[in-house]
Amino acid sequence: MSPIIEQRTHFVRGCIYALTGAFLWGFSGVCAQVLVEDFHMTPAFITMVRALIAGAGLLAVALVRRRARIARMLTDKKTLLLLLASGAGIYMSQFAYAQTVAYTNAGTATVLQSPACVLVMLVVCFELKRAPGKYQVIGVILALVGTWLIATGGDPSTLALPPEGLFWGGINSIAIAAYILIPRTLFERWGSSCPIALSMVANACIGVFVFFFFQSDVLGATQPVPLFTPWSITVLVIGNALLGTILAFSFYLHGCSLVGSVTGSLIGAIEPVSAMFLTVLLLGNVMGWADWVGLILMVAMICFIALPAEGNSSVDKAIDIPKRKRERKTHDV
């Protein structure tokens, strides 16, 4: 096989892996919507089970490959604090996403998390004391317009989404940005597989605490009893945890390692598209014109954020920080 053909095959294979991972992330949102609406499972319960399975699976793999490194990490106080913060960010992003699905639907919830890219860019640009480039400014405007269209349905006098759905969608974006930004020191020092695994374990511990705390008499809270059937367990364990978390995460990172961070970030824009199409196709959700236009603007926003800022190397570095983080993950996962 010639080098050119081999290189193209390598690239196509990477695109397929990344597309599969992003598609499965969207699919996990559909699973969450089914579990909430049809089987009375709360976002806290779904997040706890998802975190437990993902944490156990990733930790088992990390222990086989990096047992000594994990032992060193667990004896470093600063590392433990960062792991706890990272786990809290992961938990809040998953919990807020499930809450948004409960108040809206999987497609809308996935689109509403897209502004996380903008938040990451603004935070890092602030750290570097540099203004965003022109492409990034366009991306911010597109994100604002897209969110406004989805929230109002195109009618400024009404709110098409429940206020709770819009609130949790915003919390989800902030949590995702925090999860991207917090572990940077961990990745630089320890690689990626061990911090990710231990962050998932911290996520699982937080999930167990929150679920049982909020279900106890301490807050006087009552929650509906989940309907456990063979189908609901399959959707929860296979669809949401294994396919929508572990495999989605692994496929996407492996794809990024083959095609590069820029192409990988663009491919990741398929997540809200897949979630919205799957909710329409499988669940019969109805999307208005404003929802589709908002979706297109959000995907365009991600594309503009990923573009290099001409003549502004500082902003290029700001935009590339989360991408370099993903690259470090792929080298060590």
C-alpha positions as CSV (number, residue, x, y, z in Angstrom):
1,M,0.0,0.0,0.0
2,S,1.4,3.4,-1.0
3,P,2.1,6.0,1.7
4,I,-0.7,8.3,0.3
5,I,-3.3,5.6,0.4
6,E,-2.2,4.4,3.8
7,Q,-2.4,8.0,5.1
8,R,-5.9,8.4,3.7
9,T,-7.1,5.1,5.1
10,H,-5.6,6.2,8.5
11,F,-7.6,9.5,8.3
12,V,-10.8,7.8,7.2
13,R,-10.6,5.3,10.1
14,G,-10.0,8.1,12.6
15,C,-13.1,10.0,11.2
16,I,-15.2,6.9,11.6
17,Y,-14.1,6.4,15.2
18,A,-14.7,10.1,16.1
19,L,-18.1,10.2,14.4
20,T,-19.1,7.0,16.2
21,G,-18.1,8.4,19.6
22,A,-19.9,11.7,19.0
23,F,-23.0,9.9,17.7
24,L,-23.0,7.7,20.8
25,W,-22.9,10.7,23.1
26,G,-26.0,12.0,21.4
27,F,-27.5,8.5,21.8
28,S,-26.9,8.6,25.5
29,G,-29.2,11.7,25.7
30,V,-32.0,9.8,24.0
31,C,-31.5,7.0,26.5
32,A,-31.8,9.5,29.4
33,Q,-35.0,10.9,28.0
34,V,-36.5,7.4,27.7
35,L,-35.5,6.6,31.3
36,V,-36.9,9.8,32.7
37,E,-40.2,9.8,30.7
38,D,-41.1,6.1,30.5
39,F,-39.5,4.5,33.6
40,H,-39.7,7.4,36.2
41,M,-35.9,7.4,36.8
42,T,-34.6,10.6,38.2
43,P,-31.6,12.5,36.9
44,A,-29.8,11.8,40.2
45,F,-30.4,8.0,39.8
46,I,-29.4,7.9,36.1
47,T,-26.2,9.9,36.8
48,M,-25.3,7.7,39.8
49,V,-25.6,4.4,37.8
50,R,-23.8,5.9,34.8
51,A,-21.0,7.2,37.0
52,L,-20.6,3.9,38.9
53,I,-20.3,1.8,35.8
54,A,-18.0,4.2,33.9
55,G,-15.8,4.7,37.0
56,A,-15.5,1.0,37.6
57,G,-14.7,0.2,34.0
58,L,-12.1,2.9,33.5
59,L,-10.5,2.3,36.8
60,A,-10.1,-1.4,36.1
61,V,-8.3,-0.6,32.8
62,A,-6.1,2.0,34.5
63,L,-5.1,-0.4,37.3
64,V,-4.0,-3.0,34.7
65,R,-1.9,-0.5,32.8
66,R,-0.9,2.2,35.4
67,R,-1.2,0.8,38.9
68,A,2.0,2.4,40.2
69,R,1.1,5.8,38.9
70,I,-2.4,5.6,40.5
71,A,-0.7,4.8,43.8
72,R,1.5,7.8,43.5
73,M,-1.4,10.1,42.6
74,L,-3.4,8.9,45.7
75,T,-0.6,10.1,48.0
76,D,-0.3,13.6,46.6
77,K,-2.7,16.1,48.3
78,K,-2.8,18.6,45.5
79,T,-3.6,15.9,43.0
80,L,-6.4,14.6,45.2
81,L,-8.0,18.0,45.5
82,L,-7.8,18.4,41.7
83,L,-9.3,15.0,41.2
84,L,-12.2,15.8,43.5
85,A,-12.8,19.1,41.6
86,S,-12.6,17.3,38.3
87,G,-15.0,14.6,39.5
88,A,-17.4,17.3,40.7
89,G,-17.3,18.9,37.3
90,I,-18.0,15.7,35.6
91,Y,-20.9,14.9,38.0
92,M,-22.5,18.3,37.6
93,S,-22.2,18.2,33.8
94,Q,-23.9,14.7,33.7
95,F,-26.5,15.6,36.3
96,A,-27.3,19.0,34.8
97,Y,-27.6,17.4,31.4
98,A,-30.0,14.8,32.7
99,Q,-32.0,17.5,34.4
100,T,-32.2,19.5,31.2
101,V,-33.4,16.4,29.3
102,A,-36.1,15.9,32.0
103,Y,-37.4,19.5,31.5
104,T,-37.0,19.6,27.7
105,N,-35.7,16.7,25.5
106,A,-32.4,15.1,24.6
107,G,-31.9,17.1,21.4
108,T,-32.5,20.5,23.0
109,A,-30.4,19.6,26.0
110,T,-27.5,18.6,23.8
111,V,-27.7,21.8,21.8
112,L,-27.9,24.0,24.9
113,Q,-24.5,22.5,26.1
114,S,-22.7,23.7,23.0
115,P,-21.8,27.2,24.4
116,A,-19.3,25.4,26.7
117,C,-16.8,25.8,23.9
118,V,-17.3,29.6,24.0
119,L,-16.8,29.6,27.8
120,V,-13.6,27.7,27.6
121,M,-12.3,30.1,24.9
122,L,-13.2,33.2,26.9
123,V,-11.6,31.9,30.1
124,V,-8.4,31.0,28.5
125,C,-8.2,34.2,26.5
126,F,-8.7,36.0,29.9
127,E,-5.8,34.0,31.3
128,L,-3.6,35.0,28.4
129,K,-4.8,38.6,28.6
130,R,-5.6,38.5,24.9
131,A,-8.8,39.4,23.1
132,P,-10.5,36.6,21.0
133,G,-9.9,36.7,17.2
134,K,-12.6,37.6,14.7
135,Y,-13.6,34.0,14.1
136,Q,-14.1,33.5,17.8
137,V,-16.2,36.7,18.1
138,I,-18.4,35.4,15.4
139,G,-18.7,32.1,17.3
140,V,-19.8,33.9,20.4
141,I,-22.5,35.8,18.5
142,L,-23.8,32.6,16.8
143,A,-24.0,30.9,20.2
144,L,-26.0,33.8,21.7
145,V,-28.4,33.9,18.7
146,G,-28.8,30.1,18.6
147,T,-29.6,30.0,22.3
148,W,-32.1,32.8,22.0
149,L,-33.9,31.1,19.1
150,I,-34.1,27.8,21.0
151,A,-35.3,29.5,24.2
152,T,-37.9,31.7,22.6
153,G,-38.9,29.7,19.5
154,G,-38.2,32.8,17.5
155,D,-40.8,34.9,19.3
156,P,-39.2,37.4,21.7
157,S,-42.4,37.8,23.6
158,T,-42.5,34.2,24.8
159,L,-40.3,31.6,26.4
160,A,-40.5,28.3,24.4
161,L,-38.5,26.4,27.0
162,P,-39.4,25.9,30.7
163,P,-37.2,28.2,32.8
164,E,-35.9,25.2,34.6
165,G,-34.7,23.6,31.4
166,L,-32.9,26.8,30.3
167,F,-31.4,27.1,33.8
168,W,-30.0,23.6,33.9
169,G,-28.8,23.9,30.3
170,G,-26.7,26.9,31.3
171,I,-25.4,25.0,34.4
172,N,-24.5,22.1,32.1
173,S,-22.4,24.4,29.8
174,I,-20.6,25.9,32.8
175,A,-19.9,22.4,34.3
176,I,-18.5,21.1,30.9
177,A,-16.2,24.2,30.7
178,A,-15.1,23.6,34.2
179,Y,-14.4,19.9,33.5
180,I,-12.3,20.8,30.5
181,L,-10.3,23.5,32.3
182,I,-9.7,22.0,35.8
183,P,-7.8,18.9,34.8
184,R,-5.1,20.6,32.7
185,T,-2.5,20.4,35.5
186,L,-3.3,16.7,36.1
187,F,-2.9,15.9,32.4
188,E,0.4,17.7,32.2
189,R,1.8,15.8,35.2
190,W,0.2,12.4,35.1
191,G,-1.0,11.9,31.5
192,S,-4.7,11.3,30.9
193,S,-5.9,7.8,31.5
194,C,-5.2,7.7,35.3
195,P,-6.7,11.2,36.0
196,I,-9.7,10.4,33.9
197,A,-10.3,7.1,35.7
198,L,-9.9,8.6,39.2
199,S,-12.0,11.6,38.3
200,M,-14.7,9.2,37.2
201,V,-14.4,7.4,40.6
202,A,-14.8,10.7,42.4
203,N,-17.8,11.4,40.1
204,A,-19.3,8.1,41.2
205,C,-18.7,8.8,44.9
206,I,-20.4,12.2,44.5
207,G,-23.2,10.6,42.6
208,V,-23.9,8.0,45.3
209,F,-23.8,10.7,48.0
210,V,-26.2,13.1,46.2
211,F,-28.6,10.3,45.3
212,F,-29.0,8.9,48.8
213,F,-28.8,12.3,50.5
214,F,-31.6,13.9,48.4
215,Q,-33.7,10.7,48.7
216,S,-33.4,10.6,52.5
217,D,-35.6,12.3,55.0
218,V,-33.0,15.0,55.6
219,L,-34.4,17.2,53.0
220,G,-37.9,15.7,53.1
221,A,-37.6,14.9,49.4
222,T,-39.7,12.2,47.7
223,Q,-38.7,10.6,44.4
224,P,-40.7,8.3,42.2
225,V,-39.8,4.6,42.4
226,P,-38.0,3.6,39.2
227,L,-39.7,1.0,37.0
228,F,-37.1,-1.8,36.7
229,T,-37.9,-4.0,33.7
230,P,-35.5,-5.9,31.4
231,W,-35.9,-3.1,28.9
232,S,-35.3,-0.2,31.3
233,I,-32.2,-2.0,32.7
234,T,-30.9,-2.5,29.2
235,V,-31.4,1.1,28.3
236,L,-29.7,2.3,31.5
237,V,-26.7,-0.1,31.6
238,I,-26.1,-0.8,27.9
239,G,-27.4,2.3,26.3
240,N,-26.6,5.1,28.8
241,A,-23.5,3.7,30.6
242,L,-21.6,1.4,28.3
243,L,-22.5,2.7,24.8
244,G,-23.2,6.4,25.8
245,T,-20.3,6.8,28.2
246,I,-17.5,4.3,28.1
247,L,-17.5,3.5,24.4
248,A,-18.4,7.0,23.3
249,F,-15.6,8.5,25.3
250,S,-13.0,5.9,24.1
251,F,-14.0,6.0,20.4
252,Y,-14.0,9.8,20.2
253,L,-10.6,10.1,21.9
254,H,-9.1,7.4,19.7
255,G,-10.5,9.1,16.6
256,C,-9.0,12.4,17.6
257,S,-5.6,10.7,18.0
258,L,-5.8,9.6,14.4
259,V,-7.2,12.7,12.7
260,G,-5.8,15.4,15.0
261,S,-7.5,17.7,17.5
262,V,-8.9,20.3,15.0
263,T,-10.6,17.8,12.8
264,G,-11.7,15.9,15.9
265,S,-13.3,19.0,17.4
266,L,-15.2,19.7,14.2
267,I,-16.5,16.1,14.1
268,G,-17.6,16.4,17.7
269,A,-20.2,18.9,16.4
270,I,-22.2,15.9,15.2
271,E,-23.3,15.3,18.9
272,P,-26.2,17.8,19.0
273,V,-27.1,16.9,15.5
274,S,-27.3,13.2,16.3
275,A,-29.3,13.8,19.5
276,M,-31.8,16.0,17.8
277,F,-32.3,13.6,14.9
278,L,-32.6,10.6,17.1
279,T,-35.2,12.2,19.3
280,V,-37.3,13.1,16.3
281,L,-36.7,9.6,14.7
282,L,-37.0,7.3,17.7
283,L,-39.1,9.3,20.2
284,G,-41.3,11.4,17.9
285,N,-40.3,14.8,19.3
286,V,-41.4,17.7,17.2
287,M,-38.8,20.4,16.5
288,G,-39.9,23.8,15.2
289,W,-38.0,26.0,12.7
290,A,-36.3,27.9,15.5
291,D,-34.9,24.7,17.0
292,W,-33.4,23.6,13.7
293,V,-32.0,27.1,12.9
294,G,-30.6,27.3,16.5
295,L,-29.0,23.8,16.0
296,I,-27.4,25.0,12.7
297,L,-26.0,28.1,14.4
298,M,-24.6,26.1,17.3
299,V,-22.8,23.7,14.9
300,A,-21.5,26.8,12.9
301,M,-20.3,28.3,16.3
302,I,-18.2,25.2,17.0
303,C,-16.7,25.4,13.5
304,F,-15.8,29.1,14.0
305,I,-14.3,28.5,17.4
306,A,-12.1,25.7,16.0
307,L,-10.7,27.9,13.2
308,P,-7.3,29.5,13.7
309,A,-7.3,33.2,14.3
310,E,-5.3,34.8,11.6
311,G,-2.4,36.9,12.8
312,N,-3.2,36.2,16.5
313,S,-1.1,33.4,17.8
314,S,-2.1,34.0,21.4
315,V,-5.7,33.3,20.6
316,D,-4.7,30.3,18.6
317,K,-3.1,29.0,21.8
318,A,-6.2,29.9,23.8
319,I,-8.4,27.9,21.4
320,D,-6.0,25.0,21.3
321,I,-5.7,24.4,25.0
322,P,-8.7,22.1,25.3
323,K,-7.6,20.5,22.0
324,R,-4.1,19.8,23.4
325,K,-5.8,18.4,26.5
326,R,-7.6,15.9,24.2
327,E,-4.3,15.1,22.4
328,R,-2.6,14.3,25.7
329,K,-5.5,12.0,26.6
330,T,-5.2,10.1,23.3
331,H,-1.5,9.6,23.9
332,D,-2.1,8.0,27.2
333,V,-5.5,6.4,27.1
